[in-house]
Amino acid sequence: GIQSITAFLYHSEALVVLYSEIYLKRLWTVFELTTFLAMKPEGQLVVQPVILGPVAVYFVIIQCLRIPEMFLVPMAHDQLLSLELLPALGAYGIMALDLLSLLLGSVFLRRWGCSRSGMAEQLQGFTFEAAECELPADRLEILGAIKELARREGLVPRDASTRVCAESFERLVHEIVPKRMAGAFRLTGITCQIACLMSLPSMALVLDLSAVRLRSLRSTQDAGLLLVMEILQDAMFEALMPISIGLAGIVTGIKAGSCCRDFFSITCCFLLGAGHLGARRQFDAAPGLLPAGLGGHTSPSAGVNFDCAMCGSLFSLLRPSSSLAMLVASS
């Protein structure tokens, strides 16, 4: 019961919070959080937003599906215009689905941003009397445990009433919890680990393109040096994706309150993603450092080894699966 939970929290060095919109409305969850902070003021607080797990999986999946697009859709605009009707419709259809999936991902991120931006108001208005609790007996038991803990931890005098003890815990909710939660979320609301996980398929694509170039590389020292330079350029470009995801987390965290704010936030997030994709396509369509046949930036219509590239892409579809398993385990 209650005593077992408090004893367990007392012997714990960290508390993992699976945060959702109802977490700070429930009496049991807030009681566990404030009890841990009262007994362990310097204890580690690890916050895992529930919604970010599906969002990260979603972005990894759409990036995996985008890998074949890099080889099926010509990069250069003039090559795209030179396609026949049916191939052109297919190429534009693939790009439209790509942008639609990006827009849907922006909506998901905005939903998390609204939840994060409303956390402060939710905490300031919290009281143990108004908190949600299914059983009245549980409320009485929790208030009794709060009274005992507040007296034992020196938060109130030994003869303080139940109401005074509850108010001392509510001060923890109003003053300490917002700072600890904000420190766990950071400014972006998206941890570095999740941002890097979302970028894994793009980094895998760099390896695929490198494999294609290595296969067609001639045995010359200059060509090898230029190939290394192109691979580093690709890797540096894809390394910007976690930064773009962090910026998207900032713009989607704008305080909710009107449809205009939601529209502005989703639009900015979408433009960040679309801008990164557009820059990626322009970069791949530009003439590479290597001449044709040595693995420069070319498209399938320009004679790149399509079979080798697609084989590598199939491996890229499978490669992030271990990271997805780690994400589910950590959530």
Residue frames relative to the residue before (quaternion, step in Angstrom):
aa qw qx qy qz dx dy dz
G 1.0000 0.0000 0.0000 0.0000 0.00 0.00 0.00
I 0.8322 -0.1741 0.1513 0.5042 3.55 -1.18 -0.69
Q 0.6731 0.5103 -0.3071 0.4385 3.59 0.85 -0.94
S 0.6311 0.5287 -0.3359 0.4576 3.57 1.06 -0.72
I 0.6460 0.5187 -0.3242 0.4565 3.59 0.99 -0.81
T 0.6760 0.4863 -0.3048 0.4622 3.59 0.85 -0.90
A 0.6421 0.5086 -0.3294 0.4696 3.60 1.01 -0.73
F 0.6464 0.5136 -0.3178 0.4663 3.57 0.99 -0.79
L 0.6611 0.4944 -0.3063 0.4740 3.60 0.96 -0.84
Y 0.6197 0.5598 -0.3451 0.4284 3.58 1.04 -0.73
H 0.7432 0.3795 -0.2090 0.5098 3.60 1.04 -0.74
S 0.5591 0.5890 -0.3920 0.4323 3.60 1.25 0.28
E 0.3571 -0.7370 0.5393 0.1964 3.56 -1.08 0.77
A 0.7932 0.1239 -0.0555 0.5936 3.60 1.20 -0.44
L 0.2191 -0.7472 0.6135 0.1315 3.54 -1.25 0.53
V 0.2066 -0.7663 0.6001 0.0998 3.56 -0.82 1.06
V 0.1424 -0.7942 0.5898 0.0347 3.56 -0.68 1.16
L 0.1892 -0.7440 0.6324 0.1035 3.57 -0.77 1.09
Y 0.1309 -0.8699 0.4745 0.0315 3.51 0.23 1.39
S 0.0820 0.7433 -0.6616 0.0547 3.52 -1.11 0.88
E 0.7365 -0.4377 0.2783 0.4342 3.58 -1.28 0.10
I 0.7204 0.4342 -0.2520 0.4785 3.60 1.10 -0.60
Y 0.4265 0.7355 -0.4609 0.2543 3.61 1.22 -0.15
L 0.7589 0.3804 -0.2034 0.4878 3.59 0.86 -0.94
K 0.5991 0.5388 -0.3731 0.4600 3.58 1.25 0.27
R 0.6564 0.5309 -0.3024 0.4426 3.56 1.20 -0.49
L 0.5140 -0.6669 0.4500 0.2974 3.55 -0.96 0.88
W 0.6634 0.5240 -0.3171 0.4299 3.59 0.87 -0.90
T 0.7021 0.4791 -0.2856 0.4426 3.60 0.77 -0.99
V 0.6673 0.4779 -0.3087 0.4806 3.60 0.94 -0.83
F 0.6068 0.5467 -0.3523 0.4570 3.58 1.06 -0.67
E 0.6579 0.4973 -0.3135 0.4707 3.60 0.91 -0.85
L 0.6671 0.5116 -0.3044 0.4478 3.58 0.93 -0.90
T 0.7107 0.4455 -0.2708 0.4724 3.59 0.80 -0.97
T 0.6088 0.5434 -0.3591 0.4530 3.60 1.07 -0.63
F 0.6512 0.5077 -0.3157 0.4674 3.57 0.95 -0.84
L 0.6918 0.4713 -0.2855 0.4667 3.60 0.89 -0.89
A 0.6277 0.5282 -0.3413 0.4589 3.60 1.12 -0.60
M 0.7351 0.4001 -0.2291 0.4970 3.59 0.97 -0.83
K 0.7831 0.1883 -0.0865 0.5864 3.60 1.15 -0.67
P 0.1209 -0.8395 0.5237 0.0799 3.65 0.40 1.12
E 0.7491 0.3468 -0.2023 0.5269 3.60 1.10 -0.65
G 0.3747 0.7485 -0.4745 0.2724 3.59 1.25 0.25
Q 0.5358 -0.6359 0.4556 0.3178 3.55 -1.18 0.58
L 0.1346 -0.7784 0.6114 0.0466 3.55 -0.93 0.99
V 0.0751 -0.7967 0.5995 -0.0111 3.57 -0.55 1.24
V 0.1050 -0.8092 0.5779 0.0155 3.57 -0.56 1.19
Q 0.0550 -0.7824 0.6203 -0.0076 3.56 -0.79 1.11
P 0.2685 -0.7705 0.5524 0.1705 3.63 -0.27 1.17
V 0.4873 -0.6902 0.4545 0.2821 3.56 -0.80 1.01
I 0.6816 0.5215 -0.3008 0.4159 3.58 0.92 -0.88
L 0.6186 0.5790 -0.3591 0.3913 3.60 1.08 -0.61
G 0.5581 0.6003 -0.3990 0.4111 3.61 1.15 -0.46
P 0.7084 0.4261 -0.2703 0.4935 3.64 0.71 -0.99
V 0.6276 0.5368 -0.3485 0.4433 3.61 1.02 -0.74
A 0.6591 0.4988 -0.3117 0.4686 3.59 0.94 -0.86
V 0.6400 0.5105 -0.3233 0.4747 3.59 0.97 -0.84
Y 0.6387 0.5367 -0.3253 0.4452 3.59 0.97 -0.86
F 0.6942 0.4678 -0.2889 0.4645 3.60 0.84 -0.94
V 0.6212 0.5238 -0.3529 0.4639 3.59 1.04 -0.65
I 0.6552 0.5188 -0.3166 0.4487 3.60 0.94 -0.87
I 0.7002 0.4553 -0.3000 0.4609 3.61 0.80 -0.93
Q 0.6283 0.5056 -0.3540 0.4736 3.60 1.09 -0.48
C 0.6102 0.5277 -0.3520 0.4746 3.59 1.08 -0.64
L 0.6726 0.4780 -0.2937 0.4826 3.58 0.98 -0.81
R 0.6267 0.5450 -0.3402 0.4409 3.59 1.19 -0.47
I 0.5311 0.6580 -0.4106 0.3410 3.60 1.14 -0.47
P 0.6786 0.4530 -0.3255 0.4778 3.68 0.79 -0.81
E 0.5696 0.6027 -0.3874 0.4029 3.61 1.11 -0.57
M 0.6098 0.5728 -0.3541 0.4181 3.57 1.06 -0.73
F 0.7428 0.3766 -0.2159 0.5098 3.58 1.17 -0.55
L 0.6796 0.4926 -0.2897 0.4600 3.60 1.18 -0.45
V 0.7415 0.3394 -0.1966 0.5444 3.59 1.13 -0.63
P 0.4569 -0.6903 0.4792 0.2917 3.62 -0.72 1.00
M 0.4665 -0.7008 0.4739 0.2582 3.54 -1.00 0.88
A 0.7128 0.4531 -0.2586 0.4688 3.57 0.89 -0.95
H 0.5368 -0.6505 0.4350 0.3155 3.58 -1.00 0.85
D 0.6587 0.5095 -0.3240 0.4490 3.61 0.96 -0.77
Q 0.6256 0.5154 -0.3385 0.4780 3.60 1.09 -0.62
L 0.6362 0.5227 -0.3314 0.4606 3.58 1.05 -0.74
L 0.6700 0.4952 -0.2998 0.4648 3.61 1.01 -0.77
S 0.6624 0.5235 -0.3055 0.4403 3.59 1.14 -0.55
L 0.4974 0.6598 -0.4345 0.3584 3.61 1.24 -0.12
E 0.5406 -0.5859 0.4886 0.3546 3.53 -1.28 0.43
L 0.7511 -0.4470 0.2467 0.4186 3.56 -1.30 0.32
L 0.7266 0.4435 -0.2687 0.4508 3.59 0.64 -1.07
P 0.6642 0.4724 -0.3278 0.4777 3.67 0.83 -0.77
A 0.6384 0.5228 -0.3341 0.4555 3.59 1.04 -0.74
L 0.6424 0.5098 -0.3261 0.4702 3.59 0.99 -0.82
G 0.6427 0.5224 -0.3199 0.4601 3.57 1.01 -0.78
A 0.6623 0.5080 -0.3055 0.4583 3.56 0.97 -0.89
Y 0.6798 0.4694 -0.2961 0.4794 3.59 0.92 -0.89
G 0.6158 0.5463 -0.3442 0.4515 3.58 1.09 -0.66
I 0.6429 0.5133 -0.3184 0.4709 3.58 1.00 -0.83
M 0.6707 0.4891 -0.3030 0.4681 3.59 0.92 -0.84
A 0.6351 0.5230 -0.3363 0.4583 3.60 1.05 -0.72
L 0.6454 0.5011 -0.3174 0.4813 3.60 1.00 -0.79
D 0.6092 0.5549 -0.3424 0.4515 3.56 1.09 -0.72
L 0.6923 0.4631 -0.2758 0.4799 3.58 0.88 -0.92
L 0.6289 0.5347 -0.3373 0.4525 3.59 1.05 -0.72
S 0.6533 0.4981 -0.3137 0.4762 3.58 0.98 -0.81
L 0.6267 0.5237 -0.3333 0.4711 3.58 1.09 -0.68
L 0.6355 0.5196 -0.3269 0.4683 3.60 1.02 -0.76
L 0.6496 0.5072 -0.3192 0.4679 3.58 0.96 -0.82
G 0.6342 0.5209 -0.3241 0.4706 3.58 1.03 -0.74
S 0.6251 0.5328 -0.3323 0.4635 3.58 1.07 -0.70
V 0.6262 0.5239 -0.3324 0.4722 3.58 1.07 -0.72
F 0.6365 0.5246 -0.3262 0.4619 3.60 0.99 -0.81
L 0.6665 0.4935 -0.3028 0.4697 3.57 0.93 -0.88
R 0.6342 0.5239 -0.3372 0.4578 3.59 1.02 -0.72
R 0.6154 0.5450 -0.3526 0.4472 3.57 1.03 -0.71
W 0.6583 0.4798 -0.3034 0.4943 3.56 1.00 -0.80
G 0.6396 0.5321 -0.3302 0.4458 3.59 1.01 -0.75
C 0.6359 0.5184 -0.3323 0.4653 3.59 1.01 -0.74
S 0.6425 0.5139 -0.3205 0.4694 3.56 0.99 -0.82
R 0.6768 0.4923 -0.2891 0.4647 3.58 0.97 -0.85
S 0.6835 0.4925 -0.3017 0.4463 3.59 0.93 -0.83
G 0.7046 0.4510 -0.2729 0.4751 3.59 1.11 -0.56
M 0.4175 0.7358 -0.4541 0.2795 3.58 1.26 0.03
A 0.6508 0.5362 -0.3319 0.4228 3.60 0.90 -0.87
E 0.6707 0.4773 -0.3060 0.4782 3.59 0.90 -0.88
Q 0.6244 0.5474 -0.3351 0.4452 3.57 1.04 -0.76
L 0.6803 0.4834 -0.2863 0.4706 3.57 0.99 -0.84
Q 0.6646 0.5186 -0.3144 0.4366 3.60 0.92 -0.85
G 0.7299 0.4143 -0.2450 0.4854 3.57 1.09 -0.61
F 0.4694 0.7035 -0.4351 0.3088 3.59 1.25 0.09
T 0.0712 0.7407 -0.6677 0.0213 3.54 -1.17 0.77
F 0.5476 -0.6305 0.4340 0.3380 3.58 -1.06 0.70
E 0.6234 0.5501 -0.3487 0.4327 3.58 1.10 -0.57
A 0.7427 0.3964 -0.2167 0.4942 3.59 1.05 -0.79
A 0.4825 0.6840 -0.4362 0.3304 3.60 1.22 -0.18
E 0.5405 -0.6410 0.4453 0.3141 3.56 -1.13 0.70
C 0.1405 0.7593 -0.6226 0.1265 3.54 -0.96 0.99
E 0.4283 -0.7442 0.4514 0.2427 3.55 -0.64 1.11
L 0.7953 0.2566 -0.1241 0.5350 3.60 0.89 -0.90
P 0.4543 -0.6873 0.4894 0.2860 3.65 -0.75 0.94
A 0.6131 0.5561 -0.3587 0.4316 3.60 1.05 -0.66
D 0.6274 0.5300 -0.3400 0.4581 3.58 1.06 -0.70
R 0.6280 0.5419 -0.3418 0.4417 3.59 0.99 -0.78
L 0.6672 0.4945 -0.3004 0.4691 3.57 0.93 -0.88
E 0.6561 0.5137 -0.3106 0.4572 3.57 1.02 -0.81
I 0.6599 0.4993 -0.3048 0.4716 3.57 0.99 -0.82
L 0.6480 0.5064 -0.3241 0.4676 3.60 0.94 -0.79
G 0.6281 0.5183 -0.3341 0.4746 3.58 1.08 -0.65
A 0.6510 0.5012 -0.3128 0.4766 3.58 1.01 -0.79
I 0.6217 0.5296 -0.3377 0.4680 3.60 1.05 -0.75
K 0.6364 0.5344 -0.3241 0.4521 3.59 0.97 -0.85
E 0.6813 0.4849 -0.2846 0.4686 3.57 0.92 -0.90
L 0.6761 0.4933 -0.2971 0.4597 3.59 0.92 -0.90
A 0.6477 0.5258 -0.3279 0.4433 3.61 0.91 -0.88
R 0.6636 0.4834 -0.3032 0.4837 3.59 0.97 -0.78
R 0.6891 0.4966 -0.2895 0.4413 3.59 0.89 -0.93
E 0.7192 0.4322 -0.2454 0.4856 3.59 1.03 -0.79
G 0.5134 -0.6819 0.3998 0.3341 3.60 1.26 0.06
L 0.3769 0.7326 -0.4899 0.2851 3.58 1.16 0.45
V 0.7829 0.1216 -0.0481 0.6083 3.59 1.18 -0.61
P 0.6278 -0.5067 0.4021 0.4329 3.62 -1.20 0.21
R 0.6569 -0.5475 0.3557 0.3770 3.55 -1.23 0.50
D 0.7408 0.3938 -0.2255 0.4953 3.60 1.09 -0.60
A 0.3385 0.7670 -0.4894 0.2401 3.62 1.23 0.32
S 0.5022 -0.6556 0.4801 0.2959 3.55 -1.14 0.67
T 0.6901 -0.4653 0.3529 0.4275 3.55 -1.32 0.19
R 0.6474 0.5281 -0.3229 0.4445 3.58 0.96 -0.81
V 0.6532 0.5028 -0.3122 0.4723 3.59 0.94 -0.87
C 0.6460 0.5147 -0.3176 0.4657 3.58 0.99 -0.81
A 0.6497 0.5034 -0.3168 0.4735 3.58 1.01 -0.83
E 0.6442 0.5177 -0.3281 0.4575 3.60 1.00 -0.73
S 0.6149 0.5359 -0.3566 0.4555 3.61 1.08 -0.62
F 0.6628 0.4723 -0.3020 0.4964 3.59 1.05 -0.68
E 0.6167 0.5381 -0.3481 0.4572 3.56 1.09 -0.64
R 0.5973 0.5456 -0.3643 0.4614 3.61 1.11 -0.57
L 0.5969 0.5392 -0.3602 0.4723 3.58 1.09 -0.62
V 0.6538 0.5164 -0.3054 0.4611 3.55 0.99 -0.89
H 0.7258 0.4577 -0.2456 0.4511 3.59 0.91 -0.93
E 0.7866 0.3550 -0.1605 0.4790 3.61 0.99 -0.78
I 0.7883 0.3511 -0.1798 0.4723 3.60 0.71 -1.02
V 0.6555 0.5456 -0.3257 0.4081 3.59 0.86 -0.95
P 0.6504 0.5084 -0.3594 0.4352 3.69 0.82 -0.77
K 0.6605 0.5008 -0.3206 0.4584 3.61 0.95 -0.79
R 0.6791 0.4884 -0.2980 0.4599 3.57 0.92 -0.88
M 0.6586 0.4976 -0.3095 0.4721 3.59 0.99 -0.77
A 0.6454 0.5071 -0.3208 0.4727 3.58 1.00 -0.82
G 0.6470 0.5120 -0.3239 0.4630 3.59 1.02 -0.72
A 0.6505 0.5069 -0.3178 0.4679 3.57 1.11 -0.63
F 0.7121 0.4536 -0.2584 0.4695 3.61 1.04 -0.75
R 0.2581 -0.7588 0.5396 0.2579 3.58 1.09 -0.71
L 0.7178 -0.4426 0.3159 0.4348 3.56 -1.31 -0.09
T 0.7069 0.4824 -0.2676 0.4428 3.56 0.99 -0.84
G 0.3645 -0.7342 0.4981 0.2828 3.59 1.07 -0.61
I 0.6987 0.3667 -0.2431 0.5641 3.58 1.32 0.00
T 0.3987 -0.7349 0.4924 0.2418 3.56 -0.64 1.07
C 0.6337 -0.5479 0.3925 0.3798 3.54 -1.22 0.52
Q 0.6256 0.5515 -0.3464 0.4296 3.58 1.03 -0.76
I 0.6806 0.4759 -0.2964 0.4716 3.60 0.91 -0.88
A 0.6299 0.5296 -0.3389 0.4559 3.61 1.00 -0.76
C 0.6673 0.4805 -0.3030 0.4818 3.58 0.97 -0.82
L 0.6152 0.5456 -0.3472 0.4510 3.58 1.06 -0.70
M 0.6462 0.5171 -0.3196 0.4614 3.58 0.99 -0.80
S 0.7001 0.4793 -0.2610 0.4604 3.58 1.14 -0.62
L 0.4379 0.7376 -0.4451 0.2569 3.60 1.20 -0.23
P 0.6720 0.4948 -0.3432 0.4310 3.66 0.76 -0.82
S 0.6354 0.5258 -0.3396 0.4522 3.59 1.04 -0.71
M 0.6446 0.4936 -0.3220 0.4870 3.57 1.03 -0.74
A 0.6129 0.5383 -0.3473 0.4626 3.59 1.10 -0.67
L 0.6146 0.5459 -0.3457 0.4525 3.58 1.08 -0.70
V 0.5992 0.5525 -0.3594 0.4544 3.59 1.05 -0.69
L 0.6533 0.5048 -0.3107 0.4710 3.58 0.99 -0.81
D 0.6332 0.5310 -0.3354 0.4524 3.59 1.03 -0.76
L 0.6765 0.4819 -0.2962 0.4716 3.56 0.87 -0.95
S 0.6241 0.5340 -0.3377 0.4597 3.56 1.07 -0.69
A 0.6351 0.5247 -0.3323 0.4593 3.59 1.02 -0.76
V 0.6324 0.5229 -0.3320 0.4653 3.59 1.02 -0.79
R 0.6806 0.4899 -0.2963 0.4572 3.58 0.90 -0.89
L 0.6427 0.5256 -0.3295 0.4496 3.56 0.99 -0.78
R 0.6405 0.5366 -0.3331 0.4369 3.58 1.00 -0.74
S 0.7559 0.3661 -0.2005 0.5044 3.58 1.01 -0.81
L 0.4571 0.7121 -0.4350 0.3078 3.59 1.25 0.09
R 0.3537 -0.7075 0.5745 0.2103 3.53 -1.04 0.83
S 0.5309 -0.6550 0.4494 0.2950 3.52 -1.16 0.66
T 0.3943 0.6659 -0.5391 0.3324 3.54 0.31 1.29
Q 0.5635 -0.6307 0.4172 0.3327 3.56 -1.05 0.76
D 0.6543 0.5188 -0.3208 0.4470 3.59 0.94 -0.86
A 0.6505 0.5134 -0.3227 0.4574 3.57 0.96 -0.85
G 0.6463 0.5221 -0.3255 0.4514 3.60 0.98 -0.79
L 0.6515 0.5089 -0.3145 0.4665 3.58 0.99 -0.81
L 0.6628 0.4978 -0.3061 0.4682 3.57 0.95 -0.86
L 0.6197 0.5406 -0.3437 0.4533 3.58 1.06 -0.72
V 0.6425 0.5131 -0.3220 0.4692 3.58 0.94 -0.85
M 0.6429 0.5227 -0.3253 0.4557 3.58 0.97 -0.80
E 0.6622 0.4966 -0.3156 0.4639 3.61 0.96 -0.80
I 0.6361 0.5222 -0.3321 0.4610 3.58 0.99 -0.80
L 0.6540 0.5016 -0.3125 0.4722 3.59 0.97 -0.81
Q 0.6161 0.5367 -0.3434 0.4630 3.59 1.05 -0.71
D 0.6559 0.5065 -0.3077 0.4675 3.57 0.93 -0.93
A 0.6731 0.5009 -0.3032 0.4518 3.58 0.88 -0.95
M 0.6540 0.5043 -0.3180 0.4657 3.60 0.96 -0.80
F 0.6363 0.5250 -0.3352 0.4551 3.58 1.02 -0.75
E 0.7006 0.4532 -0.2774 0.4762 3.59 0.87 -0.91
A 0.5796 0.5824 -0.3813 0.4236 3.60 1.16 -0.45
L 0.5835 0.5768 -0.3720 0.4340 3.59 1.24 -0.28
M 0.5204 0.6707 -0.4174 0.3243 3.60 1.17 -0.40
P 0.6473 0.4940 -0.3578 0.4572 3.69 0.84 -0.73
I 0.6136 0.5347 -0.3508 0.4632 3.60 1.12 -0.62
S 0.6399 0.5154 -0.3192 0.4723 3.58 1.01 -0.82
I 0.6408 0.5143 -0.3233 0.4695 3.58 1.01 -0.79
G 0.6374 0.5224 -0.3249 0.4639 3.59 1.01 -0.77
L 0.6481 0.5000 -0.3146 0.4806 3.60 0.99 -0.82
A 0.6255 0.5254 -0.3359 0.4689 3.58 1.06 -0.74
G 0.6312 0.5290 -0.3302 0.4612 3.57 1.05 -0.72
I 0.6429 0.5201 -0.3248 0.4590 3.59 1.05 -0.71
V 0.7153 0.4493 -0.2721 0.4609 3.60 0.78 -1.00
T 0.6707 0.4777 -0.3204 0.4683 3.63 1.06 -0.57
G 0.6281 0.5429 -0.3361 0.4448 3.59 1.27 -0.19
I 0.3406 0.7345 -0.5120 0.2870 3.59 1.24 0.29
K 0.5866 -0.6214 0.3905 0.3424 3.54 -0.93 0.93
A 0.4166 -0.7114 0.5147 0.2355 3.54 -0.88 1.01
G 0.2867 0.7744 -0.5364 0.1744 3.55 -1.20 0.44
S 0.8053 0.0479 -0.0274 0.5904 3.58 1.14 -0.42
C 0.6218 -0.5458 0.4132 0.3805 3.55 -1.27 0.42
C 0.6065 0.5658 -0.3566 0.4299 3.60 1.09 -0.67
R 0.6512 0.4989 -0.3193 0.4744 3.57 0.97 -0.79
D 0.6431 0.5140 -0.3264 0.4645 3.57 0.96 -0.83
F 0.6623 0.5047 -0.3065 0.4611 3.57 0.92 -0.92
F 0.6576 0.5074 -0.3106 0.4622 3.58 0.92 -0.88
S 0.6716 0.5080 -0.3015 0.4472 3.58 0.90 -0.92
I 0.6803 0.4814 -0.2898 0.4705 3.58 0.88 -0.97
T 0.6463 0.5257 -0.3217 0.4500 3.58 1.00 -0.83
C 0.6572 0.5017 -0.3146 0.4662 3.60 0.91 -0.86
C 0.6495 0.5098 -0.3160 0.4673 3.57 0.96 -0.85
F 0.6576 0.5083 -0.3050 0.4650 3.58 0.96 -0.88
L 0.6721 0.4961 -0.3061 0.4566 3.60 0.92 -0.88
L 0.6012 0.5475 -0.3620 0.4558 3.60 1.09 -0.62
G 0.6923 0.4658 -0.2770 0.4765 3.55 0.91 -0.93
A 0.6726 0.4903 -0.3009 0.4654 3.57 0.91 -0.90
G 0.6305 0.5338 -0.3354 0.4528 3.59 1.04 -0.72
H 0.6446 0.5075 -0.3224 0.4722 3.56 1.01 -0.78
L 0.6609 0.4984 -0.3122 0.4662 3.59 0.95 -0.84
G 0.6602 0.5093 -0.3120 0.4554 3.57 0.96 -0.88
A 0.6523 0.4982 -0.3156 0.4762 3.57 0.98 -0.80
R 0.6123 0.5503 -0.3399 0.4546 3.57 1.09 -0.72
R 0.6779 0.4798 -0.2916 0.4746 3.59 0.92 -0.89
Q 0.6482 0.5045 -0.3274 0.4671 3.60 0.96 -0.76
F 0.6400 0.5253 -0.3227 0.4586 3.55 1.02 -0.78
D 0.6880 0.4705 -0.2845 0.4737 3.58 0.94 -0.86
A 0.6704 0.4997 -0.3038 0.4568 3.58 1.12 -0.63
A 0.5710 0.6054 -0.3849 0.3992 3.59 1.17 -0.44
P 0.5882 -0.5624 0.4288 0.3923 3.60 -1.11 0.51
G 0.3906 -0.7499 0.4923 0.2066 3.55 -0.82 1.01
L 0.6547 -0.4865 0.3912 0.4262 3.53 -1.32 0.03
L 0.6949 0.4293 -0.2679 0.5110 3.56 1.19 -0.59
P 0.4801 -0.6525 0.4892 0.3231 3.59 -1.04 0.65
A 0.6971 -0.4569 0.3367 0.4382 3.56 -1.28 0.30
G 0.7610 0.3373 -0.2679 0.4851 3.53 -0.96 0.90
L 0.7025 0.4161 -0.2669 0.5120 3.58 1.26 -0.24
G 0.6671 -0.5294 0.3080 0.4240 3.57 1.19 0.24
G 0.3271 0.7476 -0.5215 0.2491 3.59 1.09 0.56
H 0.6762 -0.4670 0.3546 0.4461 3.58 -1.30 0.02
T 0.1917 0.7668 -0.5823 0.1903 3.54 -0.31 1.27
S 0.3759 -0.7003 0.5596 0.2347 3.52 -1.30 0.29
P 0.7016 -0.4539 0.3088 0.4544 3.62 -1.19 0.20
S 0.6667 0.5060 -0.3148 0.4476 3.59 0.99 -0.78
A 0.6754 0.4742 -0.2994 0.4790 3.60 1.21 -0.32
G 0.6826 -0.5492 0.2791 0.3932 3.56 1.21 0.28
V 0.3739 0.7108 -0.5267 0.2785 3.63 1.09 0.39
N 0.5751 -0.5889 0.4320 0.3685 3.57 -1.18 0.52
F 0.2416 -0.8348 0.4800 0.1202 3.56 0.08 1.33
D 0.6489 0.5344 -0.3340 0.4263 3.60 0.91 -0.86
C 0.6653 0.4991 -0.3056 0.4636 3.57 0.91 -0.89
A 0.6613 0.5153 -0.3135 0.4459 3.57 0.93 -0.88
M 0.6849 0.4797 -0.3000 0.4591 3.58 0.89 -0.87
C 0.6049 0.5373 -0.3640 0.4615 3.61 1.05 -0.62
G 0.6586 0.4973 -0.3107 0.4716 3.55 0.97 -0.83
S 0.6416 0.5371 -0.3290 0.4378 3.58 1.03 -0.73
L 0.6099 0.5438 -0.3580 0.4517 3.57 1.06 -0.67
F 0.6362 0.5002 -0.3309 0.4853 3.58 1.04 -0.70
S 0.6276 0.5422 -0.3411 0.4426 3.59 1.06 -0.70
L 0.6109 0.5547 -0.3510 0.4427 3.57 1.10 -0.64
L 0.7128 0.4396 -0.2446 0.4888 3.56 1.11 -0.68
R 0.5842 0.6500 -0.3680 0.3176 3.57 1.06 -0.71
P 0.7104 0.4540 -0.3102 0.4394 3.68 0.81 -0.74
S 0.4424 0.7247 -0.4595 0.2608 3.65 1.19 -0.17
S 0.6395 0.5195 -0.3394 0.4539 3.60 1.01 -0.71
S 0.6410 0.5158 -0.3265 0.4652 3.58 1.07 -0.70
L 0.6162 0.5316 -0.3469 0.4662 3.57 1.08 -0.68
A 0.6366 0.5236 -0.3316 0.4589 3.57 1.00 -0.79
M 0.6507 0.5049 -0.3213 0.4674 3.57 1.01 -0.79
L 0.6274 0.5363 -0.3432 0.4484 3.60 1.04 -0.75
V 0.6564 0.5038 -0.3131 0.4661 3.59 0.93 -0.93
A 0.6583 0.5136 -0.3147 0.4514 3.58 0.98 -0.84
S 0.6862 0.4823 -0.2908 0.4604 3.58 0.98 -0.82
S 0.6519 0.5127 -0.3150 0.4614 3.59 1.18 -0.56
